[in-house]
Amino acid sequence: MRSSFALIATAGLVAVALTGCTAQAPAPEATTGGSSELVEATGEFGSAPKVDFPTPLMPSETECTEIIEGEGPLLTEGQMALVGLAVYNGATGDELQVTGFGDEDAVPLTVSDTTLPGLMKGLTCAREGSRVAVVVPEKDGFGPNGNESIGIAPGDSLVMVLDVQRAFPSRADGAVRLSRDGFPAVVLAPDGRPGITVPKNDPPEQTEVEVLKEGSGPVVESGDTVVVQYTGVLWDDNSVFDSSWENGSPVTFTVAEGEGSQVIPGFSKAIIGQTVGSQVGVIVTPEDGYGDQANAKIPAGSTLFFVVDILGVL
């Protein structure tokens, strides 16, 4: 079982907020400095590193050093990354958490403005395949109150070593396809967030799927766990009832035909058989949705419409 620090990470309090290094992206928010260069992390990438640094290590600003160089672009806002995570108290050298390495499930961290500020700044120098040392002062960590539950006293710094094992895109990158007349219109914001307009006509009697972008990645099979971004609206009034975009993070769940699915049948029907990198729109009838039961913002008997970006398969 993961310790409290990993649970905080997966809950989003230290979800990774990363900025990219493409031509139009901002520069990294942290750079190599005297403190981060003192962190040694030896061992093979993906295996729990042996970490050593002098104590107390108390930087004035967040610093990061790429110990093992990755490939491809720097991670950017909206991405989910799977990482091995090792966390230490920079003042005392105490180990707080080592998880996600070797045979353990990697920790999913997402680009988000809800992240711990120092982790956000430090990981702007990371990319898939990177091993990164990040040194975080109190002001970019848990602040003046610390976090006694995980062993951080007021004033303590953090030292983190992360192996970025896999990074998913923030949006579907497939080839655009035209949808048929009468299907809900979808317009994308610059960050990929969909705006949806449902037509005034009555909804179809069966669940219908349209491919809005066709990806070139692996085909999603029944029983797969997928990484997606999505927005769902009610057919009747076009109101958004749920959106991973609004919630600040892509989500993962298992899609299946029948038992084992973690989503409503219409959602699984939309994704199974599609390729990673695709964006699909799906009109979900009540029979393939929530039926005659109300669910949160969804009235009983509602027809739903989702736009789903398929970002990866775990």
N, C-alpha and C positions, 0 to 999 in steps of 0.2 A: 504494500500500500504506500502511495506517495505521501511524503510528509507535508506539513502545513504550507511550506513555501511553494511546492509544486501545485498544491490545491489552489493557492492564491493565483498562481500563474495561469492555470486553466480556467479560472473564474474570470479572468480578464483584467485583474488589477495590475498585473505585470505583462499584459498582452503586448506583443512587440509592435511598436509604431515606428515604421521605417520610412525613410525617404530615399529616393532613387538617384541614380547618377546618369540618366539619359540626358540628351542635349537640352531638354526643357525642364529637367528636374532640378530641385535645389541641391546645393552642395551638402555633403555630410555635416551633421550638426555636432560631431565630435571628431577629434583627430588624435593621432598618436602623441603621447606626452611622456614625461619622465616617470610618472607613476605606472601607467599601463605597460610601459616597456620593462618594468621590473617583474611583471607576472610571467612565470614560466609554466607552460602546460605541455607536458611531453606525453608521448604515446600516439598510437594510430588514430586517425580521424574516425569518429564514430564509436570509439571505445572510451571508457571513463578515463579522463586524463589524470596524470599526476601533477598536481598544481602546487606551486611554491612561490611565495612572495614575502618580502620583509614586512614586519609589523612594528608599529602601526603604519598602514599605508593610507594616508589621508590627503587625497587630492583636493585642490580648490575648485576644479571644474571636472566634469565628466570627460574621461579619455577612453580611447579604444585603440587596440592594436590587433591587426589581422595576423595571427600566428601561422595559420595555414591558409594559403591563398585559395579562394574559390574561383569559380568560373561564371561568366555571364554578368548581367547587370546587377547593380545593387538592389536590394529589396526596397519596395516602394509602398506607399500608403495603400491600404486595402488588401494587402497580401496576407495569406496564412503561410507560416513556415513550420516545419516539424524540426525540432531541435533536441539535442542533448544539452542538459543544463546543469552546471555546477556552480553553486553559490556559496560564498564565504563572507564572514565578517571581516572587513578590511582592517578594523582596529585591533582585533584579537587574533585573527587567523583561523578562528573556529569554522569548521565545515557546517553549513546550514542545510544544504540539499545537494545531492548528486543523483540525477535521474534522467532517463531517456537515452542512455547509452547502451551499446551492446544489444542484448536480446530484449531489453525493456522497450516498451512503446515510447516513441519519441513524444515530446511535449508539444502540443499545438499552440503556437503563439501568433497573434494576429496584429497586423498594422491597425492601430487604433489610437485615438486621442484620449482614451481612458488608461493608457499605459503608464507605468512608472516613468517619470521624466528622464532619469538617467539611462534606463534601458532603451528608451526611444532614441536618445541622442547617440548612445554607444553603438547601437546596431545599424545606424545609417552607413557604417563602413563594412557591412556584411553582405554576403551573397551566397547562393547555394554552393556548398562545398567549403565554406569558410569555417575556420576555428578562430573565434574572436575573444580577446580578453577585454573586459569592460570594467573600469574602475569608477565608482559613483560616489560623490560626496553626499553628506547628509541632505543638503538642500534639494538634490535631485533624486534622493532616495525616499526614506520614510519620514523625512522632516524632523523637526525638533523633538517630537514625542517618541521617535523610534517605533519599534514593533517588538515588544517583549515576548510575544507569543512565538516568534520565530528566532529569538536570540539577538535582536538588534536594539541596543540601548540608545538613548538620546546622544547624538553626536557621532555615532558609528557610521563608517562608510561601508560600501559593498564592493566585493570583487566577484565578477561573474566570468565564467568561461562557457562559451556556447559553440557547439558544432551544428551548423545549419545543414541538416541532412537532406532536406527537400523544401522547395519553395513553390507555391502555387500562384498562378496569375491572379490578379485582382478582378478580372472580368473575362468573359468569353472572347476569344480571339479568332473565331472561325469566319468563313466567308459569308457575307450578307446575302440572304435570300429574301425574295419578295413574298409576302403573305397574301392570301386570297382576299377578295372583296368580302366585306361583312365580318371579318375577323377583327378583334380589338387592335387598335393602333398603338404602336410602341415607339416612343422617341427617347433616345438615350442622351443623358447629360454627358459632359466631357469626361467624368470619372467612370462612366458606364452605368450609372444609376438609371433605371427605366422609369419613364413617365408613361402612363397607360390611359387610354381613352376607350371605354367600352361602348359599342354601338347601341342605339336605342331599340333595336329589334329584339324579339324574344330569343332566349338562349337555345342552343340545340338540345335535342333530347338525349344525345349520347356524348360522352367525353371526346373532345377533339384536340389533336396536337398539331401544331405547326412548327417547323424548324425555321427560326428567324436568322440564325447564323449556323453554318455547318462547320464543325471542327474536324480536325484530322487526327485526333488522338485515339486511344483505345476505346472500344465499344463497352458501354456499361452493361453488365449482366446482372440477372436476378441474384440477390444476395450480396452484391457489392456495397461497400461503404464509400459514399461519394462526398466530395467537397463542393458546395454550391453557394451561390448568391441567389436570392430570390426576392420578389415582391408579389404579394397576393392582394387582389381587390375583390369586392363584391360586385357581381354582375348588376344588381338592381340599382346601385347608386354610385358605383365607381370608387367607393371609399376604400382606402388601404386598411386592411385588418392585420397584416403582419408583413415585416420586411427585414431581412438580414442586413440590408443596406442601412436602414434606419437604426438597427440595433448595433451597428458598428463592427460587425464581424461576419465573415463567411461561416457556414455551419457544416457539420458532418452528420450523416445519418445513413442507415442501411435501407436500401430499396429492395423490395422483393415482391414476387407474385405470390401473395398469400402469406403464410406464416413467416415471421422474421422481419417483416417490414416495420420500420419506425415512423412511417408517414402514411397518410391517407392513400387509398388505392389509386386515385387519379394522379397524384404526384408521382407514384412509382411508374404508372403507365407512361407518363411524359418523359421519364428519364431512361428507363430500361430500353436498350437497343440504340440509344443515341451515342454519339462519340464525344469524348472529352474535347473541350474547346467550343462546343455548341451552345447556342442559346435557343431555348424552346419556349413557346407559349402554349398553354394548355387551358382549355375550358373544361372545368370539372363539374359534372352534374351532381346533384345531391346524393345520388346513389353511390358515386365514387368519392364523395366528400364526407360530410358529417350527417347526412340523412336528415331525419326529423328531429335531431337533437341540436340544440343551440350549443355553441362553443365560443366562450369569450366574446369577441366582437362579431361573431358569425351567427346570424339568426337561423333558426331551424328551417330546413328546406332550401337553403341558399345554393345558387350556382356560383362558382368561384372562377376566377381567372388568375393564373400565375405566369410570371416571366421568370425563367430559371436559367442561370448561367452555370454550366457544368465545368468546374475548374479542375477536377482531378478525381482519381480513384485511389483509395488507400490500400 
